[in-house]
């Protein structure tokens, strides 16, 4: 589904993001940083950035849009794209497509469902996706492939892994090791858990700014095409499928709330970023490190609410006035 309402001009978009960023500087209720990953606990919560990259037109940005942050689970959108390019529909034999209704790192549901994760955006599902990408290469080669893919999409060769964040995750990722070992025991991982999680921790530790991340996500706004490179990244059908999963599963057990309040495909990460896709129009990133109790950025979520209210960009149609 494409958004069919008239898009604001670039000047109007700039005014909107400037206004949002300007007001959020004064916000005191920001949630809390993801302190269970020690490196993320060090990030200054008093930051906010936003960027919009239209598929036709120049980007607009405001606030700390050029400050790099750990994209964390937003990386799962891109590794899912790579896995679908490698194995196609065979991926769905190993991971489902349903919302989880549980926290992103839950092991309970995985046990009930015999090691098959509900969707590729919870941790267990993304670990299976990493296992797919790892096939016939080393962990280092798989990480290089993912980073190279991100650089290509962002049109920026400086995109890279934050090594300290990756190490921090590896030192404290005991629950992810538990998920990996359970799936290995159930026959749903082909490689050693340590190798798979090396890939997974490094993909989550990729550091990008709002502008780079929105530019990287533009292919999902343009039916799989990367306008910067004038080539197709994935087929239109797969782009549509990924957007559908982002809408229904992209915010863990708060996915329904984001769909209700915002109404566009989106993927959050515990680094505080949210990537949103406005089909046929633009990719958007908002970032603030403070999270709510579901692991989603408080101010980035509010920024998306404000954006769709003022632009009418929801896939469900415009909703004038306040969202309630």
C-alpha positions in Angstrom: 0.0 0.0 0.0 1.3 3.4 -0.9 0.4 6.6 0.9 -1.8 8.6 -1.6 -2.2 11.9 0.3 -0.4 15.0 -1.1 3.1 15.1 0.3 4.4 18.3 2.0 7.0 20.3 0.2 10.6 20.1 1.3 10.3 23.4 3.1 7.2 22.2 4.9 8.9 19.0 6.0 11.9 21.0 7.2 9.6 23.1 9.3 8.0 20.1 10.8 11.2 18.3 11.8 12.7 21.6 13.1 9.6 22.1 15.2 9.6 18.6 16.6 13.3 18.7 17.4 13.0 22.2 18.9 10.2 21.1 21.3 11.8 17.8 22.3 15.0 19.6 23.5 12.8 20.7 26.5 11.3 17.3 27.2 12.2 15.8 30.6 10.3 12.5 30.3 12.6 10.5 28.1 12.5 6.9 29.5 15.8 5.2 30.4 18.8 4.0 28.3 19.4 0.3 27.7 21.7 -0.1 30.7 21.8 -3.9 30.4 24.3 -3.4 27.6 27.1 -1.5 29.4 28.2 0.5 26.4 24.7 1.8 25.7 24.4 2.8 29.3 27.0 5.5 28.6 25.0 7.2 25.9 23.7 10.7 26.7 20.0 10.6 27.0 19.6 14.3 26.2 19.9 13.8 22.5 17.3 13.7 19.7 17.7 13.6 16.0 15.3 13.1 13.0 15.8 12.7 9.3 13.5 12.2 6.3 14.8 10.9 3.0 12.2 11.1 0.3 12.5 8.8 -2.7 12.1 11.8 -4.9 13.7 15.0 -3.4 16.3 16.1 -1.0 16.6 14.9 2.6 15.6 17.1 5.6 17.0 16.7 9.1 17.0 18.3 12.5 18.6 18.0 15.9 21.3 15.4 16.4 20.6 13.8 13.0 24.3 13.4 12.3 25.2 11.8 15.5 25.9 8.0 15.1 24.1 5.5 17.4 23.9 1.8 17.7 21.1 0.7 15.3 20.6 -2.6 17.3 17.4 -4.4 16.2 16.8 -2.1 13.2 19.6 -4.2 11.6 17.2 -7.1 11.5 15.3 -5.4 8.6 18.5 -5.5 6.5 19.7 -8.9 7.5 16.2 -10.2 6.7 16.5 -8.6 3.2 19.9 -10.4 2.7 18.5 -13.8 3.9 15.5 -13.5 1.5 17.9 -12.8 -1.3 19.9 -15.9 -0.4 17.2 -18.5 0.3 13.9 -16.9 -0.7 10.7 -18.4 0.7 12.6 -21.3 2.2 13.4 -18.9 5.1 9.8 -19.3 6.3 10.4 -22.9 7.1 12.6 -21.8 10.0 11.0 -18.6 11.2 7.4 -17.5 11.4 5.6 -14.3 10.4 3.3 -13.7 13.3 3.5 -11.0 16.1 5.0 -12.5 19.3 3.1 -10.6 22.0 6.1 -11.3 24.2 9.3 -9.4 25.0 11.9 -9.5 22.3 14.2 -11.8 24.2 11.6 -14.2 25.5 12.5 -17.9 25.6 9.1 -19.1 26.8 7.3 -18.9 23.5 10.3 -20.5 21.7 10.0 -23.5 23.9 6.3 -23.9 23.3 6.9 -23.7 19.5 9.8 -26.2 19.3 12.6 -23.8 18.5 10.8 -21.9 15.6 10.7 -18.2 16.3 7.5 -16.3 15.8 9.0 -13.7 13.4 12.4 -12.5 12.2 12.4 -9.3 14.3 12.5 -10.9 17.8 15.9 -11.9 18.9 15.5 -15.6 18.3 14.2 -15.0 14.7 17.1 -12.6 13.9 19.5 -15.3 15.2 18.1 -17.8 12.7 18.5 -15.1 10.0 22.1 -14.7 11.0 22.6 -18.4 10.7 21.2 -18.3 7.2 23.6 -15.5 6.2 26.5 -17.4 7.8 26.1 -20.4 5.4 29.3 -21.2 3.4 31.3 -18.4 5.0 33.1 -17.5 8.2 31.6 -15.2 10.8 34.0 -12.5 9.8 33.0 -12.8 6.1 29.3 -12.7 7.1 29.8 -9.6 9.2 31.7 -8.0 6.3 28.9 -8.9 3.9 26.3 -7.2 6.2 28.4 -4.1 6.7 29.1 -3.9 2.9 25.3 -4.1 2.3 24.6 -1.3 4.7 27.3 0.9 3.2 25.9 0.3 -0.3 22.3 1.2 0.8 23.5 4.2 2.7 25.8 5.3 -0.1 28.4 5.8 2.6 31.6 3.7 3.1 32.2 5.0 6.6 29.3 3.0 8.1 30.9 0.4 10.4 30.5 -1.7 13.5 31.1 -0.1 16.9 33.5 -2.7 18.2 33.1 -1.7 21.8 29.3 -2.1 21.7 29.8 -5.5 20.0 32.1 -6.6 22.7 29.8 -5.3 25.4 26.9 -7.3 23.9 29.0 -10.5 23.7 30.0 -10.1 27.4 26.5 -9.7 28.6 24.3 -11.6 26.0 23.6 -14.6 28.1 19.9 -14.7 27.2 20.8 -14.6 23.5 23.2 -17.5 24.0 20.3 -19.4 25.7 18.0 -18.7 22.7 20.7 -19.9 20.3 21.5 -23.0 22.3 17.8 -23.9 22.6 17.3 -23.5 18.8 20.5 -25.5 18.1 19.1 -28.3 20.3 15.9 -28.2 18.3 17.7 -28.4 15.0 17.0 -24.9 13.9 20.6 -23.6 13.8 23.1 -25.1 11.4 26.2 -23.5 12.8 27.9 -23.2 16.2 26.0 -20.9 18.5 29.2 -18.9 19.2 29.7 -18.2 15.4 26.1 -17.2 14.9 26.0 -14.9 17.8 29.3 -13.3 16.7 27.4 -12.3 13.5 24.3 -11.2 15.4 26.1 -9.1 18.0 28.1 -7.3 15.3 25.1 -6.6 13.1 23.4 -5.0 16.1 26.4 -2.9 16.9 26.5 -1.2 13.5 26.6 2.5 14.1 24.8 5.0 11.8 23.2 8.4 12.1 19.6 9.3 11.3 20.4 10.4 7.7 22.4 7.3 6.9 19.8 5.0 8.3 16.9 6.7 6.5 18.8 6.6 3.3 19.6 2.9 3.7 15.9 2.2 4.3 14.7 4.0 1.2 14.5 0.8 -0.9 11.5 -0.3 1.2 9.7 3.0 0.4 10.4 2.5 -3.3 9.2 -1.0 -4.0 12.6 -2.5 -3.5 14.6 0.0 -5.5 17.6 2.0 -4.3 17.3 5.3 -6.0 20.8 6.4 -5.1 22.2 3.4 -7.1 19.5 3.1 -9.7 19.1 -0.6 -9.1 16.7 -3.0 -7.5 17.7 -4.3 -4.0 14.9 -6.8 -3.8 11.7 -7.5 -5.7 8.6 -5.4 -5.1 6.8 -8.4 -3.6 9.6 -9.0 -1.0 9.7 -5.3 -0.2 5.9 -5.4 0.5 6.4 -8.5 2.7 9.1 -6.8 4.8 7.0 -3.7 5.2 4.1 -5.9 6.3 6.3 -7.5 9.0 7.6 -4.2 10.1 4.0 -3.0 10.6 2.9 -6.0 12.6 6.1 -7.1 14.4 8.5 -4.2 14.2 8.1 -2.9 17.8 8.0 -6.3 19.7 5.0 -6.5 22.0 4.2 -2.9 21.4 3.8 -3.3 17.6 0.0 -3.0 17.7 0.4 0.3 19.7 2.7 1.8 17.1 0.4 0.7 14.2 -2.5 2.2 16.1 -0.8 5.5 16.9 1.4 5.9 13.9 0.2 3.6 11.1 3.3 3.1 9.0 5.8 0.2 8.9 8.5 0.7 11.5 11.4 -1.0 13.2 12.8 0.0 16.6 16.1 -0.8 18.3 17.2 -0.5 21.9 19.8 2.0 20.8 16.9 4.4 20.7 16.3 4.6 16.9 13.2 3.9 14.9 13.2 3.5 11.1 9.9 4.2 9.5 8.8 3.5 6.0 6.2 5.6 4.2 5.5 3.5 1.1 5.9 5.4 -2.2 7.1 8.5 -0.3 10.0 8.4 2.1 12.1 6.7 4.7 12.3 8.3 8.1 14.5 7.9 11.1 14.0 9.4 14.6 16.4 8.7 17.5 16.6 9.4 21.2 18.3 6.9 23.5 15.7 6.8 26.3 13.4 3.8 26.1 10.0 2.8 27.5 9.4 -0.5 29.3 8.9 -2.3 25.9 12.3 -1.3 24.6 11.1 1.4 22.2 12.3 5.1 22.2 9.9 7.3 24.0 10.6 10.5 22.1 11.3 8.8 18.7 7.8 7.2 19.0 6.2 10.5 19.8 8.1 12.1 16.9 6.5 9.7 14.5 3.1 10.3 15.9 3.6 14.0 15.4 4.9 13.5 11.9 2.0 11.4 10.6 -0.5 13.8 12.3 1.0 16.8 10.4 1.6 15.0 7.0 -1.2 12.5 6.8 1.4 9.8 6.0 -0.3 6.9 7.8 -1.0 3.9 5.5 -4.5 3.9 6.9 -5.2 7.5 5.8 -4.9 10.9 7.3 -6.3 11.6 10.8 -6.8 15.4 11.3 -6.3 16.6 14.8 -4.9 14.9 17.8 -4.4 11.1 17.9 -6.3 9.5 20.8 
